[in-house]
Amino acid sequence: MAPKGIYEYTIARTKYIDAIFREALADGIDQALILGAGFDTRALRFQSEAGYSRVFELDVPITQKAKLDQYARRGLSIPANIEFIPINFDNELLSEKLTGTGFRRNQRNLFVLEGLLMYLQPESVDQTFRVIEDFAGTGSIIVFDYVRASVLRQAGSCYGEREIVKTVAKAGERWHFGIQERELEGFLKKYGMRIGDHMDAHKLERIYFTDASGKVLGRINDTHCLVKAVTSSDADETPETNQQLTSP
């Protein structure tokens, strides 16, 4: 029903970002910004950890309306600390949208970009990260996934690549942006960020799909990687701390 390893990847990605989101809220993060939020429900699921943290969700109007309609249909109340911001990332300025809705600069923020970057034009990705750099205060966290640049070239070197490329094309969509793994550090450095955690399919399999005997129970699609980037002093987190944070 899905391309090879995508079901497993989606589970791992959700658990990975859930752990970072919950940890950030429990640690008293000032603001959480979810870009391309889709039907993300973290703001509801982790409301008990939210405390005084504000959560901003951004997405295209049609998707955001569909989500709010489902909330209403299912009788789910929207907490007062959640703000919904409609935006077209390729045509509207993110900085103007944030400023107009009270998102504050120089706070300790969490930025979540899940399943988003690959669908944006490179210019929009650059603009998005420059805005994040401008708004992110000391101790901010940025978590995102990206598609390997080789996938855009259809090199065919990743497990599950051909199937996921066909699925994306069949859906009438297209991936525009990818990152070479060896260029990730330089990409982040442009925006004042450093790698806090970098997870490929093999690392995710070890954490989420390996049993006590060391047997891998599910293989993950290798076209995507997950990144936790950090600003300022948080960039010096040790790998041991990151692994504890992302464990199920």
C-alpha positions as MATLAB code, in Angstrom:
seq = 'MAPKGIYEYTIARTKYIDAIFREALADGIDQALILGAGFDTRALRFQSEAGYSRVFELDVPITQKAKLDQYARRGLSIPANIEFIPINFDNELLSEKLTGTGFRRNQRNLFVLEGLLMYLQPESVDQTFRVIEDFAGTGSIIVFDYVRASVLRQAGSCYGEREIVKTVAKAGERWHFGIQERELEGFLKKYGMRIGDHMDAHKLERIYFTDASGKVLGRINDTHCLVKAVTSSDADETPETNQQLTSP';
ca = [
       0.000    0.000    0.000;
       3.035    2.293    0.308;
       6.525    2.533   -1.217;
       9.161    0.317    0.402;
      10.089    1.509    3.884;
       7.872    4.617    3.901;
       5.436    3.187    6.460;
       8.399    2.491    8.745;
       9.953    5.882    8.038;
       6.736    7.711    8.902;
       6.517    5.901   12.242;
      10.162    6.665   13.050;
       9.866   10.304   11.991;
       6.760   10.808   14.122;
       8.344    9.263   17.219;
      11.603   11.161   16.677;
       9.933   14.576   16.361;
       7.437   13.755   19.127;
      10.338   13.199   21.533;
      11.977   16.509   20.619;
       8.647   18.377   20.778;
       7.720   16.996   24.205;
      11.201   17.582   25.593;
      11.229   21.190   24.367;
       7.813   21.929   25.890;
       8.712   20.266   29.171;
      11.885   22.352   29.213;
       9.811   25.542   28.969;
      10.452   26.533   25.361;
       8.920   29.966   24.720;
       7.332   29.328   21.319;
       6.886   26.373   18.966;
       6.434   26.995   15.259;
       5.197   24.166   13.015;
       5.715   24.999    9.342;
       3.648   23.025    6.860;
       1.710   21.616    9.807;
      -0.797   19.617    7.780;
      -2.750   17.360   10.153;
      -0.069   17.483   12.844;
      -1.756   17.018   16.235;
       1.197   17.595   18.568;
      -0.235   20.847   19.896;
      -3.243   18.861   21.152;
      -1.515   15.608   22.099;
       1.121   17.326   24.214;
      -0.997   20.095   25.658;
      -0.254   18.952   29.208;
       3.455   19.625   28.602;
       2.847   22.975   26.890;
       2.534   25.106   30.013;
       2.916   28.738   28.951;
       4.475   27.881   25.580;
       2.673   29.233   22.524;
       2.279   27.032   19.441;
       1.961   28.507   15.945;
       0.860   26.322   13.022;
       1.451   27.451    9.435;
       0.128   25.837    6.257;
      -1.702   26.556    3.026;
      -5.279   27.770    3.649;
      -7.066   24.775    2.070;
      -5.186   22.260    4.228;
      -5.573   24.315    7.372;
      -9.314   24.684    6.814;
      -9.696   20.929    6.265;
      -7.884   20.287    9.533;
     -10.004   22.769   11.509;
     -13.143   21.270    9.972;
     -12.064   17.843   11.238;
     -11.383   19.235   14.701;
     -14.902   20.649   14.790;
     -16.436   17.473   13.364;
     -14.744   15.349   16.021;
     -15.537   17.707   18.888;
     -11.911   18.573   19.595;
     -11.474   21.897   21.351;
      -8.559   24.122   20.354;
      -6.470   25.351   23.309;
      -5.982   29.107   23.623;
      -2.206   28.861   23.204;
      -2.484   27.642   19.572;
      -2.419   30.128   16.687;
      -3.234   29.072   13.102;
      -1.538   31.053   10.333;
      -2.481   30.452    6.665;
       0.419   30.863    4.221;
       1.628   29.916    0.747;
       5.355   29.389    1.274;
       6.270   30.055   -2.367;
       4.252   33.284   -2.719;
       4.034   34.939    0.714;
       6.690   36.271    3.062;
       7.059   34.175    6.176;
       8.534   37.097    8.130;
       5.467   39.245    7.494;
       3.126   36.433    8.494;
       4.951   35.853   11.775;
       5.258   39.526   12.669;
       1.570   40.085   11.982;
       0.458   37.329   14.338;
       2.593   38.072   17.376;
       5.419   35.566   16.958;
       8.297   37.166   18.848;
      11.926   37.463   17.826;
      14.866   36.375   19.966;
      12.892   33.906   22.063;
      13.941   30.341   22.770;
      11.947   28.690   20.022;
      11.313   25.281   18.511;
      10.898   25.161   14.722;
       9.410   22.015   13.159;
       9.595   21.486    9.388;
       8.246   17.973    8.830;
       7.722   16.720    5.277;
       8.064   20.255    3.927;
      11.453   21.235    2.506;
      11.488   18.786   -0.407;
       8.321   20.350   -1.851;
       9.678   23.918   -1.763;
      11.743   25.676   -4.388;
      15.380   26.214   -3.287;
      14.742   29.973   -3.060;
      11.837   29.374   -0.673;
      13.975   27.062    1.472;
      16.662   29.737    1.706;
      14.093   32.406    2.612;
      12.523   30.142    5.255;
      15.842   29.402    6.966;
      16.880   33.058    6.883;
      13.636   33.980    8.643;
      14.228   31.249   11.214;
      17.744   32.611   11.769;
      16.297   36.091   12.228;
      13.639   34.995   14.722;
      15.520   32.277   16.622;
      16.916   33.270   19.997;
      19.661   31.580   21.971;
      18.920   27.930   22.681;
      16.470   27.496   19.790;
      15.972   24.087   18.157;
      15.201   23.389   14.500;
      14.058   19.907   13.477;
      13.408   18.908    9.870;
      13.669   16.088    7.380;
      15.172   16.318    3.935;
      15.470   14.240    0.780;
      18.911   13.254   -0.428;
      20.010   15.301   -3.456;
      20.809   12.064   -5.299;
      17.099   11.210   -5.217;
      16.272   14.349   -7.205;
      18.778   13.150   -9.812;
      17.055    9.728   -9.716;
      20.366    8.005   -9.113;
      18.537    4.912   -7.875;
      21.043    4.308   -5.074;
      18.646    4.406   -2.085;
      16.416    1.648   -0.749;
      12.825    2.356   -1.818;
      13.811    5.278   -4.056;
      12.114    4.242   -7.289;
       8.836    3.453   -5.576;
       8.600    6.728   -3.622;
       9.544    8.815   -6.683;
       6.766    7.139   -8.674;
       4.283    7.676   -5.842;
       5.099   11.390   -5.576;
       4.783   11.827   -9.342;
       1.490    9.907   -9.435;
       0.101   12.257   -6.799;
       0.802   15.177   -9.158;
       3.496   16.578   -6.896;
       7.216   17.073   -7.318;
      10.254   17.331   -5.102;
      12.369   20.422   -5.761;
      14.907   20.525   -2.961;
      17.462   18.076   -1.634;
      20.703   18.130    0.350;
      23.928   16.230   -0.157;
      24.662   14.595    3.187;
      28.276   15.824    3.180;
      27.038   19.381    2.578;
      24.582   19.483    5.507;
      27.051   21.116    7.891;
      27.787   23.907    5.418;
      24.090   24.376    4.678;
      23.284   24.921    8.350;
      26.325   27.128    8.980;
      24.947   29.694    6.504;
      22.053   30.264    8.893;
      23.964   30.278   12.179;
      23.070   26.682   13.017;
      24.961   23.512   13.818;
      24.103   19.835   13.653;
      22.804   18.579   16.969;
      21.609   15.238   15.628;
      21.605   13.642   12.147;
      19.589   10.487   11.589;
      19.630    8.367    8.445;
      17.600    5.217    7.816;
      20.141    2.912    9.474;
      20.293    4.947   12.688;
      16.496    5.142   12.827;
      16.241    1.380   12.338;
      18.561    0.796   15.291;
      16.465    2.985   17.585;
      12.911    2.161   16.498;
      12.928   -1.174   14.651;
      15.558   -3.330   16.345;
      14.548   -5.846   19.006;
      16.481   -6.848   22.118;
      18.429   -9.508   20.218;
      19.633   -6.968   17.655;
      17.339   -8.121   14.855;
      16.003   -5.378   12.562;
      12.219   -5.850   12.348;
      11.522   -3.252    9.673;
      13.658   -1.609    7.012;
      13.291    2.152    6.565;
      13.176    3.981    3.230;
      16.620    5.509    2.704;
      15.623    8.550    0.629;
      15.066   10.753    3.695;
      17.148   11.904    6.675;
      16.161   13.688    9.893;
      18.063   16.581   11.436;
      17.984   18.352   14.762;
      19.827   21.657   14.365;
      20.624   23.986   17.223;
      21.690   27.569   17.787;
      24.339   28.972   20.106;
      25.307   26.926   23.171;
      22.772   24.163   22.446;
      24.879   23.249   19.417;
      27.393   21.645   21.766;
      24.988   18.937   22.924;
      26.661   15.565   23.066;
      25.490   12.648   20.896;
      24.604   10.765   24.066;
      22.143   13.501   25.064;
      20.605   13.490   21.595;
      20.151    9.724   21.584;
      18.405    9.809   24.955;
      16.111   12.515   23.624;
      15.110   10.621   20.502;
      14.702    7.173   22.012;
      11.105    5.891   22.148;
];
